[in-house]
């Protein structure tokens, strides 16, 4: 043991590692004993008598941030338990204080979020005083422990020092969230509490789609849909069971948002026209959800590389070479020694895969929802424009029925699919760069050969994609022309029969159809060529 490191109680209780760990148990015990009676006696006795309707469901300020901090807190506490178990392996006897307080911390964190959820759904914020006291005590105890570690020369090389500092930061942020709720809702220490009205959708009993209003865990796992899934196994679901859409997801709401974005572009300092004007309006109306979807996809792609690294670490298991340092009477291990343990890597692999699928599913959901909203808004705008269109435009051929059908069905569908696949456009460079770096760290210069082939094929892929787009555009033009001629033929069928012009119009329609099929073959050729080139990149 290094000289000058106190480990006895004679030097002060705060200089004993066991006492510092035991001190952290006090906030957890306080929360468990103060909230369990309310959770299991208060709400439990009323659950069979009173059903709390979801119209009272109000999100307190910082709702999503609180859930994120709690999830991160649970992950850090799991790491603290794993670090304590690995460190305890270097001791000759069991030291339960290395991981038992973290276990109580996990139980307290789960209790805190369950307690908060029940208070939020019942809209009774005065009971949050228990959480305010808990976060304060937890922040103080972790700060004392972190300061004592620093006084005894324990630094960033020891993993427990980093975990303790991170826990102190998380408890401090949760304390700040609780104070923010007090300042915003004024439920205590203020004479007049803030009155908050529930959203209009929650006051409408016909709205059953609760995705925008449930908590963050239910949003990410879609737990609120269990009722629909269970009822679907018993009887077919009809429109009455599904209910109405929320106001934010209706076509009229999204059309008004899109029109407001177009009006803002027209009234700007420099009015824009053309495609740039349209894209800027779309970005202003639906850009934020798309950025959120891209962010989720980035995180999911980065988590996807954790799996191969963990498997590589498990295969090259080197935990026998781990070293520890004994300070304050207990062993401390470094981050490298912690991540060299195969069991730790197995748990980390499971958590990484779980988080990757969660973020990937969230990215898909946000992109698909935004694309559907965009399609509904543009279709409503087209309908609004058609209703104001002069009949002479239709009779003179400036706007045909085939063009209107193409705008409503095809063009809006293409924009919707662009929003569906837009996160992939930003995720592919990240996957390529991270994959090449990972392969370079494992294979060396040999990995650059595959990267060079990918770079060489990039211009060819761009050329093929350009020709594919041109072929698709030309196909749509011939399809519109064929629909126009077919519509004219059907509308004037009596006149054609009278003058025996059937063969003339038939030849014209067949010629247009042959041109359309020729363009479809070209499109099919470039589509399969582009698909094979993408598969070639994967093989390389």
N, C-alpha and C positions, 0 to 999 in steps of 0.2 A: 504494500500500500504506500503511495507517495507520502512523503513527510509533509505535515502541515494540513492534511485533509482531515477535518474532524468528523468522526462517525459516532461518537457517544452522546448520550443525552446530557452529560455534564457540560458539554459545550453549547447547550441550548437546544430546545425541541426543534426549532426551525432548521438546525444544522444536521438533522437526522433524516436520512432518505425515507425510512419507513414511516416516520411521522408526517412528512410532506405528502406521501401518497395517501395516508389515512385522512389527512385534513381535506383532501379533495372529495371524500365520501360524504361530508356534511351537507353540501348543497343537494346532492342526489337524494339523500335520505329525507331531507326537508320536503322536497317536491313530491316524493312518493307518498309520504304520510299526509301531506296537505291536500293532494288532488285525488287520491283514491276514494275517500269518502264522498266527494262530489261526483266522481265518475260512476261509481258502482252503487252508491246509495241514492244520491239525488236523482240523476237521470235514469238509473236502473229502475227505481220505483215508479217513475212516471212514464216509462216507455210503453207499458201495457195499458195505460189509461189515456195518455195524450200523445197524439202524433203531430210532431212539429212540421208544418207545411213548408215547402221549399220557398214560398214567397217571402219568408223572413230571412232568407239566406243572403247575407251581406259580407263582402270581402272587406276586411279591415285594411287600413293603409299598410303597404309593404307585404301583402299576402304572398305573392310569388317569391319575393326575396327571402322571406322567412322560411318557406319550404325549401328553397335552394340551400340556404345556410344549414338547415337541419339535416338535409341529405348529405351535405359535405361533412357536417359534424359526425354523423354516423359512420361515414367512411374513414375519417381520421381516428375515431375511437376503435374501429376494427383494426386499423394499423397499430394503435397503441397496445391492444390486446396481443396481437401477433408479435410485436416487439418485446413485450413483457415475457411471453412464453419462450421466445428464442433466447432472451437474456437469462431467463431462469435456468436454462439448460447448462449454463456455465457454473452455477452454484452447486455446492455439495448438498444443500437442503432446499426445500421448497420455500419460495418467497411469494406468497399469495398477493402481497401488496403491489406487486409489479403489474398485475393484470386484473385483479378483482375490482378495483375502483373504476377501471375502464368499462368492465361489464355492467356495473351499476350505472355508469354514465350512459351506456346504450339504452338501458331500461328507462332511465330518466328522460333521455331525448325522445324516445318513442312515446312515453307518457305525456311529455310536454306538447307534442304535435297533435296527439289524440285529444288532449284537454283543450288545446286551442281550437281544434276543429269543432268540438261540441259547443264551445262558447260562441264561435262564429256563426254556426247554424242556428243557435238560439238567440243571437244578437243581444248578449248580456255581457258587455265588455268589462264591467266592474270586477268580475272574477279573474281578470288578467293580472291582478295585483300579485297573485302567487307566482306567476311566471316572472314578473318584474323582480321580485325578491330572489328567485332562483338564479336568474341570469347575473344579478349583482354579486351574489355569494360565489357563484362559479367563476366569474371573472376575477374576483379578488383572490380566491385560493390559487387559481392557475397563474396569476401574475406573481404571487408570492413564491410559488414553486419555481417559476421561470427566473425570477431575480436571484434566488438562492443558487440555482444551477450556475448562473453567470458569475456569482461571487466566488464559487469554488473552481472556476476555470473550465467548466463544462461548456463547450462551444458547438459550432455548427458541424463538426466532424462526428458528434454523437447524435444518433437519430432521435433519442428521447428528448433532447434539448429542442430539436426542430418541431417535434410533435407537440411539446408543451407550449412553445411559442405560438404555434398555429391554433391550438385549442384556446389559448387566451385571446387571440384575435377573433376567433369565431364567437366566443361567448361575449366579447365586447360588442361585436356587430349585432348580435341578437339582442343585447341590452339596448343598443341604439334603436333597433326596430321597435322595441317595446315602448321606449320613450317617445318615439315618433307617433305611435298609436295614441298615446296620452295627449300629445300636443294637438293632433289632428281631430280626434274624437271628443276630447275634453270630458272624459267620463269620470275623472277624479281631479281634485284640487282646482276645479273651475266651477263657478256658480251655474253656468248654463251649458249643458252638454250639446254637442253638435247633432242636429237631427239629420239623418241620412235616409233617403227614400230608396226602396228597392227598385231595381230595374223594371221597366214596363213588361219585359218578357216574363219575368218571374211572377208578376201579378196576373198574367194571363194563364188560366188553367189549361188552355189548349196547347201551349208550348211544351213539348216533351223533350226537345233537343237541348240538353243541359251542358254541352261541351264548353261553351264560353263561361259558364258560371260555377263549375265545380272546382275543387281544389287542384293543385298542381299534380299530385300523385294520380288522381282520377283522370286528369287530362292526358297524362302520359301513358297510362295503362288502360284507359277507357272502361274503368270499373262501373261507371254509371250506366253502361249499356247492358249490364247483367240482367236487368229486369226484362229488357226486350228479348235478349237471347233465351232466357228461361221461358218466357211466354211463347216464343216462336216454336219451341219444342212441343208445346201443348196444343196450340191452335195457330192457324195462318194469321199473319199480321196484316191488318187493313190500314187504310189511311187514318181512320179514327184513332187507332192505337199509336201510330207514329206521331200524330199531332201536327201542329203548324210549325213552320220554320221561325226562328228568331228574326227580329226586325233587321238585324245587321246582315243576315244572309239572304234576304229577299231581293228579287230582281230590281224592284223600284228603288230600294235604298242604294244599291250599287250603281244603278243608272244615275241617280242624283249625285253620287260621289264622282262618277266619271264626268258628268256634265259640268260640275263645279271645277274640276281640273282643267277641262277644255276652256272654260270661261276665264280661268286664271291665266292660261297661256295667251289667250287673245288680248287680255287687258294688261299684259306685261309691258315693260319699257320698250322691248323690241319684239313686236308680233312676229311669230314664226309660222311658216306654212310648210306643207309637204309632210314627208314621213317623220322628220325630226320633231315636228310639232306634235304628231300623234304619239310618238314614243315618250316624249317628255310628259305628256298628259297621262299616259299609262303608268309611268314611273311615279308620278305624283299621287295617283289614285291608289295604286296597288304595289308600290315599290317596297314599302316597309315589310309586309309579310314575306315577300320574296327574298329580301335580305336576311330575314330570320331563318327562312328555309335553307338558304345557302350556308349560314353560320352553323346550323345543326348538321348539315352535310359535311362541312369541314371537320367538326368535332368527331363525327362518326368515322370519317376516313382516317383521321389521326389515331383514333382508338383501334382501328383495324390493324395497325402495325404493332400494337402491343402484344397481340397473340403470338406471332412468329418469334418475337424477342423473348417472351416467356417460355415458349417451347424450347428455344435454343438454350436458354438458361437451365431448364430442367434436364435437357439431354447432357449438357456439360456441367453437371452438378458439382460444385466445388465448396460445399458448405463445410467440409472437413478442414479447410484452411482458414476458417473464420477466427478472428481475434476479438477480444473484448478488453475494456479498461474498467478497473474497479474504482469507483468514486462514491463518496457518501455511503459506503458500506454495501453498495450494490454494483452489479456489472452493467456497463454501457457498451453498446455495439454501434458500429458505423452503418451508414446507409448501404455501402457496398456489401458488408457482411449480411445485412438483413435481406437484400435482394438476391443473395447467392443461395438462399435456402429454397429447396425445391417445393416445400409445402407452401411457403409464402408466395412463390411464383404461381402455383396452381390456383390459389385463392385469387390472386391478382388477375390471372387469365380469365377466371369465371366472371369477376366483376367487370373486366374490360369488355368481354363479349356481351354482358347484360346491358351495359351502358351504350355500347355501340348500336345494338339493335333498338334501344329506346330512342336514341338521337336520330337514327336512320328512319324509324317509323314516324317520328315527329316531323322530320324534314319532308317526307312524302305527304303527310297529312296536310301540312301548311301549304305546300306547293299545289296539291290537288284542289284544296278548298279555294285558294286564290284564283286558280285557273277557272274553276266553275263560276266563281263570282264575276270574273272578267267576261266570260262568255255570256252570262245572263245580262250583264250591263250593256255589252255591245249589241246583242240581239234586241234588247229593249230600245236602244238608241236607233237601230236600223228601222224598227217598227215605227218609232216616233217620227222618223224622217219620211217614211213611206206614206204615213197618214197625212203629211203636209205637202206631199209631192203633187204637182199639177198633172192632170190627166193627159195633157198634151205631150208630156215627156214619155208616157207609156205608148201613146198612139204613134208618135213620130219615131219611135225606136231608140230614143236616147237611153232609156232604161227598160230592159226586157224582164219578163218573169223569170227566165233562166238566170239572169244576172242576180236578181234579188234572191232566188233560191240558193245560188252559189255563195252569196254573201252571208246569208243566215246560217246555212248548213256547213259549208266547207271552210270559209275563211275564219269564222269564229271558232270552229273546231281546231284549226291550225294554231290560232293564237292560244287557245286553251292548252294544247299539247306543248306549245313552246314554254308556257309557264310550268307545265309538268316536268319537262326535261331541262329547264334552265339551271337547276342546281348541279346537274351533271356537267354542264359546260364549264363551271368554275371548279368542280371537284377533280376533273381529269388532270389538269396540270399539277395539282397537289399530289395526286396518286403517283404520277410519273416521277416527279422530283423525289418524293420520299422513297418510292420503290428503288430508284437508281441509287440513292444515297445508302439505303439499307443493303442493297446488293454489293455496293462498292466496299462497305465495311466488312462484308463477309467474304467476298470473292476477290476483291482487289481490282486490278486493271481489267480483268476479264469481263466485269460487268459493264464497262464502257462500250464494249462491242455491241451489245444489245441496245444500249442507249443511242449509239450512233445510227444503227439501223432505223430506230424509231424516228430520229431527227430527219434522216434521209427520206423516209416514207411520208413525213408530214406534208411537204408540198404536193406530193402525188395524191394524198388523201384530200387535200383542199381542192385540187383540180377535179377529182371525182365527185366530191360533194357539190361543187359549183355546177357541173354538168347534170347532176341528179336534180338540183333545184330547177335548172332551166327545163329539163325534160318534164318535171312535174307541172311547171307553169304552162308549158305548151300543151300538155295533156288536158289541163283544166280549160284552156281556151277552146280546144276542139270539142271537149265535152259540152261546154256552154253553147257552142255553135250548133252541135247536134240537137241539143234540147230545144234550142230556138226553132230550128227547122221542123222538128217533130211537133212542136206546139202549133206552129203555123199550119202544118199539114192536118192536124186533128181539128183545128178551128175552122178550116175551110174545106172539110172533107166533102161536103155536098157539091161545092163548086168544082172540085177536082173530079168527082164522079160525072158531073154534067159534061165537062169538056174532055174527059178521058186523059187527064194529066197525071195519072197515078205513077206511070213509069218514069216520068221526068223527075218528080219529087222523090220517088224511091231511089233513083240513081244518085240524086244529090245527097240524100241522107246516107246511103251506103258509102259514097265517096268520103263523106265527112267521118263516118265510122271507121273506114280503113285508115285514114290519117290518124285518128285517135288510137287505134290499135297499134299502129307503127310507133307512135310516141310512147305508148304503154310498154312495148317491148324494149325500147331504149331505156325507159325508166327502170324496168325490171333488171336489165343488164347492169346498169350503174349501181342499182341498189344492192345486188348480190356481190358485185365487185367491192363496193364499200364495206359490206358486211364481212367478206373474206379478209380484207385488209385489217379490219379491227381484230379479227381472230388471230391473224398473223402477229399483230403486236402483242397479244396476250401470250402466244407461244414463245415469242422472243423474250 
